[in-house]
């Protein structure tokens, strides 16, 4: 269970640094990744918000 929390923490850090990468590592090349990529292209902050939301949901 501790490794699950650590993985989520690392995913969140990656989502803050590069939002599409964090989502890609969690979901692969699914719809969540493309939404995050599009939001990041429109603005860095919306990409971060969506990435954290997608990873923690």
PDB file of N, CA, C, O and CB in Angstrom:
ATOM      1  N   UNK A   1       0.812  -1.188   0.000  1.00  0.00           N
ATOM      2  CA  UNK A   1       0.000   0.000   0.000  1.00  0.00           C
ATOM      3  C   UNK A   1       0.863   1.263   0.000  1.00  0.00           C
ATOM      4  O   UNK A   1       0.462   2.286  -0.556  1.00  0.00           O
ATOM      5  CB  UNK A   1      -0.927  -0.008   1.195  1.00  0.00           C
ATOM      6  N   UNK A   2       2.027   1.198   0.612  1.00  0.00           N
ATOM      7  CA  UNK A   2       2.910   2.359   0.620  1.00  0.00           C
ATOM      8  C   UNK A   2       3.420   2.679  -0.775  1.00  0.00           C
ATOM      9  O   UNK A   2       3.581   3.848  -1.128  1.00  0.00           O
ATOM     10  CB  UNK A   2       4.081   2.124   1.560  1.00  0.00           C
ATOM     11  N   UNK A   3       3.673   1.647  -1.569  1.00  0.00           N
ATOM     12  CA  UNK A   3       4.156   1.897  -2.929  1.00  0.00           C
ATOM     13  C   UNK A   3       3.080   2.552  -3.783  1.00  0.00           C
ATOM     14  O   UNK A   3       3.394   3.310  -4.701  1.00  0.00           O
ATOM     15  CB  UNK A   3       4.617   0.592  -3.581  1.00  0.00           C
ATOM     16  N   UNK A   4       1.804   2.264  -3.487  1.00  0.00           N
ATOM     17  CA  UNK A   4       0.720   2.897  -4.222  1.00  0.00           C
ATOM     18  C   UNK A   4       0.698   4.402  -3.950  1.00  0.00           C
ATOM     19  O   UNK A   4       0.496   5.190  -4.874  1.00  0.00           O
ATOM     20  CB  UNK A   4      -0.628   2.262  -3.844  1.00  0.00           C
ATOM     21  N   UNK A   5       0.898   4.804  -2.713  1.00  0.00           N
ATOM     22  CA  UNK A   5       0.949   6.218  -2.361  1.00  0.00           C
ATOM     23  C   UNK A   5       2.163   6.906  -2.945  1.00  0.00           C
ATOM     24  O   UNK A   5       2.082   8.058  -3.371  1.00  0.00           O
ATOM     25  CB  UNK A   5       0.945   6.382  -0.865  1.00  0.00           C
ATOM     26  N   UNK A   6       3.287   6.210  -2.969  1.00  0.00           N
ATOM     27  CA  UNK A   6       4.505   6.769  -3.546  1.00  0.00           C
ATOM     28  C   UNK A   6       4.338   6.971  -5.044  1.00  0.00           C
ATOM     29  O   UNK A   6       4.752   7.997  -5.585  1.00  0.00           O
ATOM     30  CB  UNK A   6       5.707   5.856  -3.262  1.00  0.00           C
ATOM     31  N   UNK A   7       3.738   6.007  -5.709  1.00  0.00           N
ATOM     32  CA  UNK A   7       3.518   6.127  -7.145  1.00  0.00           C
ATOM     33  C   UNK A   7       2.611   7.316  -7.441  1.00  0.00           C
ATOM     34  O   UNK A   7       2.842   8.050  -8.402  1.00  0.00           O
ATOM     35  CB  UNK A   7       2.908   4.831  -7.711  1.00  0.00           C
ATOM     36  N   UNK A   8       1.595   7.506  -6.632  1.00  0.00           N
ATOM     37  CA  UNK A   8       0.705   8.638  -6.842  1.00  0.00           C
ATOM     38  C   UNK A   8       1.439   9.945  -6.606  1.00  0.00           C
ATOM     39  O   UNK A   8       1.217  10.912  -7.334  1.00  0.00           O
ATOM     40  CB  UNK A   8      -0.513   8.543  -5.927  1.00  0.00           C
ATOM     41  N   UNK A   9       2.300   9.996  -5.617  1.00  0.00           N
ATOM     42  CA  UNK A   9       3.074  11.205  -5.333  1.00  0.00           C
ATOM     43  C   UNK A   9       4.006  11.533  -6.500  1.00  0.00           C
ATOM     44  O   UNK A   9       4.116  12.692  -6.902  1.00  0.00           O
ATOM     45  CB  UNK A   9       3.886  11.033  -4.032  1.00  0.00           C
ATOM     46  N   UNK A  10       4.664  10.533  -7.032  1.00  0.00           N
ATOM     47  CA  UNK A  10       5.549  10.748  -8.182  1.00  0.00           C
ATOM     48  C   UNK A  10       4.736  11.165  -9.408  1.00  0.00           C
ATOM     49  O   UNK A  10       5.157  12.037 -10.168  1.00  0.00           O
ATOM     50  CB  UNK A  10       6.364   9.468  -8.490  1.00  0.00           C
ATOM     51  N   UNK A  11       3.569  10.543  -9.599  1.00  0.00           N
ATOM     52  CA  UNK A  11       2.698  10.923 -10.715  1.00  0.00           C
ATOM     53  C   UNK A  11       2.256  12.378 -10.597  1.00  0.00           C
ATOM     54  O   UNK A  11       2.207  13.096 -11.596  1.00  0.00           O
ATOM     55  CB  UNK A  11       1.471  10.005 -10.772  1.00  0.00           C
ATOM     56  N   UNK A  12       1.938  12.808  -9.393  1.00  0.00           N
ATOM     57  CA  UNK A  12       1.505  14.191  -9.193  1.00  0.00           C
ATOM     58  C   UNK A  12       2.658  15.157  -9.455  1.00  0.00           C
ATOM     59  O   UNK A  12       2.456  16.210 -10.061  1.00  0.00           O
ATOM     60  CB  UNK A  12       0.960  14.385  -7.766  1.00  0.00           C
ATOM     61  N   UNK A  13       3.859  14.809  -9.006  1.00  0.00           N
ATOM     62  CA  UNK A  13       5.014  15.667  -9.288  1.00  0.00           C
ATOM     63  C   UNK A  13       5.271  15.775 -10.788  1.00  0.00           C
ATOM     64  O   UNK A  13       5.565  16.859 -11.292  1.00  0.00           O
ATOM     65  CB  UNK A  13       6.263  15.129  -8.582  1.00  0.00           C
ATOM     66  N   UNK A  14       5.162  14.665 -11.496  1.00  0.00           N
ATOM     67  CA  UNK A  14       5.322  14.701 -12.957  1.00  0.00           C
ATOM     68  C   UNK A  14       4.208  15.519 -13.600  1.00  0.00           C
ATOM     69  O   UNK A  14       4.437  16.213 -14.591  1.00  0.00           O
ATOM     70  CB  UNK A  14       5.333  13.270 -13.538  1.00  0.00           C
ATOM     71  N   UNK A  15       3.009  15.439 -13.041  1.00  0.00           N
ATOM     72  CA  UNK A  15       1.883  16.202 -13.586  1.00  0.00           C
ATOM     73  C   UNK A  15       2.107  17.701 -13.417  1.00  0.00           C
ATOM     74  O   UNK A  15       1.651  18.492 -14.243  1.00  0.00           O
ATOM     75  CB  UNK A  15       0.570  15.784 -12.905  1.00  0.00           C
ATOM     76  N   UNK A  16       2.799  18.097 -12.363  1.00  0.00           N
ATOM     77  CA  UNK A  16       3.079  19.517 -12.159  1.00  0.00           C
ATOM     78  C   UNK A  16       4.194  19.979 -13.095  1.00  0.00           C
ATOM     79  O   UNK A  16       4.128  21.077 -13.648  1.00  0.00           O
ATOM     80  CB  UNK A  16       3.464  19.790 -10.689  1.00  0.00           C
ATOM     81  N   UNK A  17       5.208  19.152 -13.271  1.00  0.00           N
ATOM     82  CA  UNK A  17       6.336  19.526 -14.125  1.00  0.00           C
ATOM     83  C   UNK A  17       5.949  19.481 -15.602  1.00  0.00           C
ATOM     84  O   UNK A  17       6.187  20.435 -16.343  1.00  0.00           O
ATOM     85  CB  UNK A  17       7.530  18.600 -13.865  1.00  0.00           C
ATOM     86  N   UNK A  18       5.355  18.371 -16.022  1.00  0.00           N
ATOM     87  CA  UNK A  18       4.946  18.189 -17.415  1.00  0.00           C
ATOM     88  C   UNK A  18       3.633  17.405 -17.425  1.00  0.00           C
ATOM     89  O   UNK A  18       3.649  16.174 -17.421  1.00  0.00           O
ATOM     90  CB  UNK A  18       6.059  17.445 -18.248  1.00  0.00           C
ATOM     91  N   UNK A  19       2.509  18.100 -17.437  1.00  0.00           N
ATOM     92  CA  UNK A  19       1.208  17.459 -17.254  1.00  0.00           C
ATOM     93  C   UNK A  19       0.907  16.280 -18.185  1.00  0.00           C
ATOM     94  O   UNK A  19       0.447  15.250 -17.693  1.00  0.00           O
ATOM     95  CB  UNK A  19       0.158  18.470 -17.428  1.00  0.00           C
ATOM     96  N   UNK A  20       1.139  16.369 -19.500  1.00  0.00           N
ATOM     97  CA  UNK A  20       0.814  15.219 -20.339  1.00  0.00           C
ATOM     98  C   UNK A  20       1.637  13.965 -20.003  1.00  0.00           C
ATOM     99  O   UNK A  20       1.148  12.847 -20.163  1.00  0.00           O
ATOM    100  CB  UNK A  20       1.022  15.583 -21.785  1.00  0.00           C
ATOM    101  N   UNK A  21       2.858  14.141 -19.550  1.00  0.00           N
ATOM    102  CA  UNK A  21       3.685  12.992 -19.206  1.00  0.00           C
ATOM    103  C   UNK A  21       3.112  12.235 -18.015  1.00  0.00           C
ATOM    104  O   UNK A  21       3.060  11.005 -18.028  1.00  0.00           O
ATOM    105  CB  UNK A  21       5.111  13.438 -18.907  1.00  0.00           C
ATOM    106  N   UNK A  22       2.684  12.954 -16.993  1.00  0.00           N
ATOM    107  CA  UNK A  22       2.088  12.306 -15.833  1.00  0.00           C
ATOM    108  C   UNK A  22       0.838  11.525 -16.187  1.00  0.00           C
ATOM    109  O   UNK A  22       0.633  10.413 -15.701  1.00  0.00           O
ATOM    110  CB  UNK A  22       1.763  13.327 -14.782  1.00  0.00           C
ATOM    111  N   UNK A  23       0.007  12.108 -17.031  1.00  0.00           N
ATOM    112  CA  UNK A  23      -1.222  11.420 -17.450  1.00  0.00           C
ATOM    113  C   UNK A  23      -0.887  10.244 -18.354  1.00  0.00           C
ATOM    114  O   UNK A  23      -1.525   9.195 -18.262  1.00  0.00           O
ATOM    115  CB  UNK A  23      -2.176  12.395 -18.176  1.00  0.00           C
ATOM    116  N   UNK A  24       0.103  10.400 -19.227  1.00  0.00           N
ATOM    117  CA  UNK A  24       0.489   9.305 -20.119  1.00  0.00           C
ATOM    118  C   UNK A  24       0.994   8.102 -19.337  1.00  0.00           C
ATOM    119  O   UNK A  24       0.658   6.964 -19.665  1.00  0.00           O
ATOM    120  CB  UNK A  24       1.559   9.772 -21.099  1.00  0.00           C
ATOM    121  N   UNK A  25       1.794   8.341 -18.313  1.00  0.00           N
ATOM    122  CA  UNK A  25       2.320   7.233 -17.520  1.00  0.00           C
ATOM    123  C   UNK A  25       1.225   6.522 -16.738  1.00  0.00           C
ATOM    124  O   UNK A  25       1.353   5.336 -16.434  1.00  0.00           O
ATOM    125  CB  UNK A  25       3.389   7.734 -16.569  1.00  0.00           C
ATOM    126  N   UNK A  26       0.154   7.233 -16.409  1.00  0.00           N
ATOM    127  CA  UNK A  26      -0.946   6.632 -15.645  1.00  0.00           C
ATOM    128  C   UNK A  26      -1.929   5.904 -16.563  1.00  0.00           C
ATOM    129  O   UNK A  26      -2.356   4.793 -16.248  1.00  0.00           O
ATOM    130  CB  UNK A  26      -1.685   7.710 -14.837  1.00  0.00           C
ATOM    131  N   UNK A  27      -2.296   6.520 -17.702  1.00  0.00           N
ATOM    132  CA  UNK A  27      -3.361   5.989 -18.553  1.00  0.00           C
ATOM    133  C   UNK A  27      -2.899   5.476 -19.906  1.00  0.00           C
ATOM    134  O   UNK A  27      -3.646   4.761 -20.574  1.00  0.00           O
ATOM    135  CB  UNK A  27      -4.382   7.034 -18.765  1.00  0.00           C
ATOM    136  N   UNK A  28      -1.707   5.815 -20.324  1.00  0.00           N
ATOM    137  CA  UNK A  28      -1.289   5.461 -21.676  1.00  0.00           C
ATOM    138  C   UNK A  28      -1.822   6.486 -22.658  1.00  0.00           C
ATOM    139  O   UNK A  28      -2.066   7.639 -22.300  1.00  0.00           O
ATOM    140  CB  UNK A  28      -1.774   4.047 -22.053  1.00  0.00           C
ATOM    141  N   UNK A  29      -1.997   6.065 -23.881  1.00  0.00           N
ATOM    142  CA  UNK A  29      -2.411   6.989 -24.947  1.00  0.00           C
ATOM    143  C   UNK A  29      -3.927   6.952 -25.133  1.00  0.00           C
ATOM    144  O   UNK A  29      -4.423   6.728 -26.237  1.00  0.00           O
ATOM    145  CB  UNK A  29      -1.703   6.636 -26.277  1.00  0.00           C
ATOM    146  N   UNK A  30      -4.652   7.175 -24.041  1.00  0.00           N
ATOM    147  CA  UNK A  30      -6.115   7.167 -24.075  1.00  0.00           C
ATOM    148  C   UNK A  30      -6.630   8.601 -24.131  1.00  0.00           C
ATOM    149  O   UNK A  30      -5.856   9.545 -24.287  1.00  0.00           O
ATOM    150  CB  UNK A  30      -6.698   6.424 -22.840  1.00  0.00           C
ATOM    151  N   UNK A  31      -7.925   8.747 -24.003  1.00  0.00           N
ATOM    152  CA  UNK A  31      -8.574  10.049 -24.113  1.00  0.00           C
ATOM    153  C   UNK A  31      -8.048  11.032 -23.073  1.00  0.00           C
ATOM    154  O   UNK A  31      -7.904  12.220 -23.364  1.00  0.00           O
ATOM    155  CB  UNK A  31     -10.080   9.898 -23.968  1.00  0.00           C
ATOM    156  N   UNK A  32      -7.762  10.555 -21.868  1.00  0.00           N
ATOM    157  CA  UNK A  32      -7.277  11.448 -20.816  1.00  0.00           C
ATOM    158  C   UNK A  32      -5.983  12.148 -21.233  1.00  0.00           C
ATOM    159  O   UNK A  32      -5.797  13.335 -20.967  1.00  0.00           O
ATOM    160  CB  UNK A  32      -7.055  10.667 -19.519  1.00  0.00           C
ATOM    161  N   UNK A  33      -5.098  11.405 -21.883  1.00  0.00           N
ATOM    162  CA  UNK A  33      -3.836  11.989 -22.346  1.00  0.00           C
ATOM    163  C   UNK A  33      -4.087  13.093 -23.363  1.00  0.00           C
ATOM    164  O   UNK A  33      -3.496  14.169 -23.267  1.00  0.00           O
ATOM    165  CB  UNK A  33      -2.935  10.907 -22.957  1.00  0.00           C
ATOM    166  N   UNK A  34      -4.948  12.842 -24.324  1.00  0.00           N
ATOM    167  CA  UNK A  34      -5.192  13.834 -25.376  1.00  0.00           C
ATOM    168  C   UNK A  34      -5.882  15.075 -24.833  1.00  0.00           C
ATOM    169  O   UNK A  34      -5.594  16.186 -25.279  1.00  0.00           O
ATOM    170  CB  UNK A  34      -6.032  13.226 -26.491  1.00  0.00           C
ATOM    171  N   UNK A  35      -6.793  14.904 -23.874  1.00  0.00           N
ATOM    172  CA  UNK A  35      -7.435  16.059 -23.241  1.00  0.00           C
ATOM    173  C   UNK A  35      -6.385  16.886 -22.500  1.00  0.00           C
ATOM    174  O   UNK A  35      -6.370  18.113 -22.591  1.00  0.00           O
ATOM    175  CB  UNK A  35      -8.561  15.603 -22.266  1.00  0.00           C
ATOM    176  N   UNK A  36      -5.522  16.208 -21.777  1.00  0.00           N
ATOM    177  CA  UNK A  36      -4.480  16.908 -21.027  1.00  0.00           C
ATOM    178  C   UNK A  36      -3.516  17.633 -21.970  1.00  0.00           C
ATOM    179  O   UNK A  36      -3.117  18.767 -21.702  1.00  0.00           O
ATOM    180  CB  UNK A  36      -3.708  15.919 -20.137  1.00  0.00           C
ATOM    181  N   UNK A  37      -3.149  16.989 -23.052  1.00  0.00           N
ATOM    182  CA  UNK A  37      -2.255  17.620 -24.022  1.00  0.00           C
ATOM    183  C   UNK A  37      -2.893  18.868 -24.619  1.00  0.00           C
ATOM    184  O   UNK A  37      -2.237  19.902 -24.747  1.00  0.00           O
ATOM    185  CB  UNK A  37      -1.888  16.631 -25.135  1.00  0.00           C
ATOM    186  N   UNK A  38      -4.152  18.778 -24.980  1.00  0.00           N
ATOM    187  CA  UNK A  38      -4.866  19.926 -25.548  1.00  0.00           C
ATOM    188  C   UNK A  38      -4.968  21.065 -24.539  1.00  0.00           C
ATOM    189  O   UNK A  38      -4.729  22.223 -24.883  1.00  0.00           O
ATOM    190  CB  UNK A  38      -6.269  19.509 -26.010  1.00  0.00           C
ATOM    191  N   UNK A  39      -5.323  20.742 -23.290  1.00  0.00           N
ATOM    192  CA  UNK A  39      -5.414  21.777 -22.264  1.00  0.00           C
ATOM    193  C   UNK A  39      -4.053  22.401 -21.983  1.00  0.00           C
ATOM    194  O   UNK A  39      -3.963  23.603 -21.732  1.00  0.00           O
ATOM    195  CB  UNK A  39      -5.998  21.198 -20.979  1.00  0.00           C
ATOM    196  N   UNK A  40      -3.001  21.603 -22.021  1.00  0.00           N
ATOM    197  CA  UNK A  40      -1.660  22.140 -21.790  1.00  0.00           C
ATOM    198  C   UNK A  40      -1.240  23.058 -22.931  1.00  0.00           C
ATOM    199  O   UNK A  40      -0.561  24.059 -22.701  1.00  0.00           O
ATOM    200  CB  UNK A  40      -0.645  21.000 -21.628  1.00  0.00           C
ATOM    201  N   UNK A  41      -1.630  22.734 -24.139  1.00  0.00           N
ATOM    202  CA  UNK A  41      -1.319  23.612 -25.265  1.00  0.00           C
ATOM    203  C   UNK A  41      -2.064  24.938 -25.160  1.00  0.00           C
ATOM    204  O   UNK A  41      -1.541  25.976 -25.565  1.00  0.00           O
ATOM    205  CB  UNK A  41      -1.665  22.924 -26.584  1.00  0.00           C
ATOM    206  N   UNK A  42      -3.287  24.913 -24.616  1.00  0.00           N
ATOM    207  CA  UNK A  42      -4.047  26.149 -24.429  1.00  0.00           C
ATOM    208  C   UNK A  42      -3.518  26.968 -23.263  1.00  0.00           C
ATOM    209  O   UNK A  42      -3.595  28.196 -23.269  1.00  0.00           O
ATOM    210  CB  UNK A  42      -5.515  25.835 -24.209  1.00  0.00           C
ATOM    211  N   UNK A  43      -2.986  26.285 -22.269  1.00  0.00           N
ATOM    212  CA  UNK A  43      -2.445  26.983 -21.108  1.00  0.00           C
ATOM    213  C   UNK A  43      -1.868  25.976 -20.135  1.00  0.00           C
ATOM    214  O   UNK A  43      -2.430  24.901 -19.926  1.00  0.00           O
ATOM    215  CB  UNK A  43      -3.527  27.841 -20.422  1.00  0.00           C
ATOM    216  N   UNK A  44      -0.753  26.331 -19.550  1.00  0.00           N
ATOM    217  CA  UNK A  44      -0.043  25.399 -18.677  1.00  0.00           C
ATOM    218  C   UNK A  44      -0.853  25.066 -17.419  1.00  0.00           C
ATOM    219  O   UNK A  44      -0.890  23.911 -16.995  1.00  0.00           O
ATOM    220  CB  UNK A  44       1.312  25.982 -18.282  1.00  0.00           C
ATOM    221  N   UNK A  45      -1.497  26.067 -16.828  1.00  0.00           N
ATOM    222  CA  UNK A  45      -2.252  25.870 -15.586  1.00  0.00           C
ATOM    223  C   UNK A  45      -3.461  24.955 -15.800  1.00  0.00           C
ATOM    224  O   UNK A  45      -3.662  24.051 -14.989  1.00  0.00           O
ATOM    225  CB  UNK A  45      -2.714  27.222 -15.028  1.00  0.00           C
ATOM    226  N   UNK A  46      -4.278  25.136 -16.845  1.00  0.00           N
ATOM    227  CA  UNK A  46      -5.378  24.178 -17.052  1.00  0.00           C
ATOM    228  C   UNK A  46      -4.888  22.748 -17.257  1.00  0.00           C
ATOM    229  O   UNK A  46      -5.551  21.798 -16.839  1.00  0.00           O
ATOM    230  CB  UNK A  46      -6.211  24.597 -18.249  1.00  0.00           C
ATOM    231  N   UNK A  47      -3.743  22.591 -17.892  1.00  0.00           N
ATOM    232  CA  UNK A  47      -3.167  21.261 -18.072  1.00  0.00           C
ATOM    233  C   UNK A  47      -2.780  20.630 -16.749  1.00  0.00           C
ATOM    234  O   UNK A  47      -3.006  19.439 -16.534  1.00  0.00           O
ATOM    235  CB  UNK A  47      -1.957  21.331 -18.977  1.00  0.00           C
ATOM    236  N   UNK A  48      -2.198  21.423 -15.863  1.00  0.00           N
ATOM    237  CA  UNK A  48      -1.822  20.915 -14.540  1.00  0.00           C
ATOM    238  C   UNK A  48      -3.055  20.535 -13.738  1.00  0.00           C
ATOM    239  O   UNK A  48      -3.091  19.475 -13.112  1.00  0.00           O
ATOM    240  CB  UNK A  48      -0.997  21.959 -13.772  1.00  0.00           C
ATOM    241  N   UNK A  49      -4.057  21.387 -13.756  1.00  0.00           N
ATOM    242  CA  UNK A  49      -5.282  21.113 -12.990  1.00  0.00           C
ATOM    243  C   UNK A  49      -5.933  19.830 -13.479  1.00  0.00           C
ATOM    244  O   UNK A  49      -6.318  18.984 -12.672  1.00  0.00           O
ATOM    245  CB  UNK A  49      -6.277  22.290 -13.103  1.00  0.00           C
ATOM    246  N   UNK A  50      -6.061  19.675 -14.786  1.00  0.00           N
ATOM    247  CA  UNK A  50      -6.688  18.458 -15.309  1.00  0.00           C
ATOM    248  C   UNK A  50      -5.831  17.231 -15.025  1.00  0.00           C
ATOM    249  O   UNK A  50      -6.372  16.175 -14.697  1.00  0.00           O
ATOM    250  CB  UNK A  50      -6.931  18.588 -16.817  1.00  0.00           C
ATOM    251  N   UNK A  51      -4.531  17.340 -15.140  1.00  0.00           N
ATOM    252  CA  UNK A  51      -3.654  16.197 -14.899  1.00  0.00           C
ATOM    253  C   UNK A  51      -3.765  15.711 -13.460  1.00  0.00           C
ATOM    254  O   UNK A  51      -3.851  14.508 -13.214  1.00  0.00           O
ATOM    255  CB  UNK A  51      -2.204  16.562 -15.217  1.00  0.00           C
ATOM    256  N   UNK A  52      -3.763  16.637 -12.512  1.00  0.00           N
ATOM    257  CA  UNK A  52      -3.896  16.249 -11.108  1.00  0.00           C
ATOM    258  C   UNK A  52      -5.262  15.640 -10.855  1.00  0.00           C
ATOM    259  O   UNK A  52      -5.384  14.661 -10.120  1.00  0.00           O
ATOM    260  CB  UNK A  52      -3.674  17.455 -10.187  1.00  0.00           C
ATOM    261  N   UNK A  53      -6.294  16.220 -11.464  1.00  0.00           N
ATOM    262  CA  UNK A  53      -7.638  15.666 -11.332  1.00  0.00           C
ATOM    263  C   UNK A  53      -7.705  14.241 -11.897  1.00  0.00           C
ATOM    264  O   UNK A  53      -8.241  13.337 -11.255  1.00  0.00           O
ATOM    265  CB  UNK A  53      -8.658  16.569 -12.045  1.00  0.00           C
ATOM    266  N   UNK A  54      -7.167  14.052 -13.081  1.00  0.00           N
ATOM    267  CA  UNK A  54      -7.233  12.741 -13.733  1.00  0.00           C
ATOM    268  C   UNK A  54      -6.441  11.686 -12.957  1.00  0.00           C
ATOM    269  O   UNK A  54      -6.866  10.533 -12.879  1.00  0.00           O
ATOM    270  CB  UNK A  54      -6.706  12.838 -15.169  1.00  0.00           C
ATOM    271  N   UNK A  55      -5.323  12.057 -12.396  1.00  0.00           N
ATOM    272  CA  UNK A  55      -4.494  11.096 -11.665  1.00  0.00           C
ATOM    273  C   UNK A  55      -5.114  10.714 -10.329  1.00  0.00           C
ATOM    274  O   UNK A  55      -5.029   9.561  -9.905  1.00  0.00           O
ATOM    275  CB  UNK A  55      -3.104  11.668 -11.439  1.00  0.00           C
ATOM    276  N   UNK A  56      -5.734  11.677  -9.675  1.00  0.00           N
ATOM    277  CA  UNK A  56      -6.274  11.401  -8.338  1.00  0.00           C
ATOM    278  C   UNK A  56      -7.704  10.906  -8.325  1.00  0.00           C
ATOM    279  O   UNK A  56      -8.179  10.474  -7.275  1.00  0.00           O
ATOM    280  CB  UNK A  56      -6.193  12.622  -7.511  1.00  0.00           C
ATOM    281  N   UNK A  57      -8.407  10.947  -9.436  1.00  0.00           N
ATOM    282  CA  UNK A  57      -9.810  10.499  -9.429  1.00  0.00           C
ATOM    283  C   UNK A  57      -9.954   9.012  -9.278  1.00  0.00           C
ATOM    284  O   UNK A  57     -11.073   8.500  -9.256  1.00  0.00           O
ATOM    285  CB  UNK A  57     -10.496  10.927 -10.684  1.00  0.00           C
TER     286      UNK A  57
END
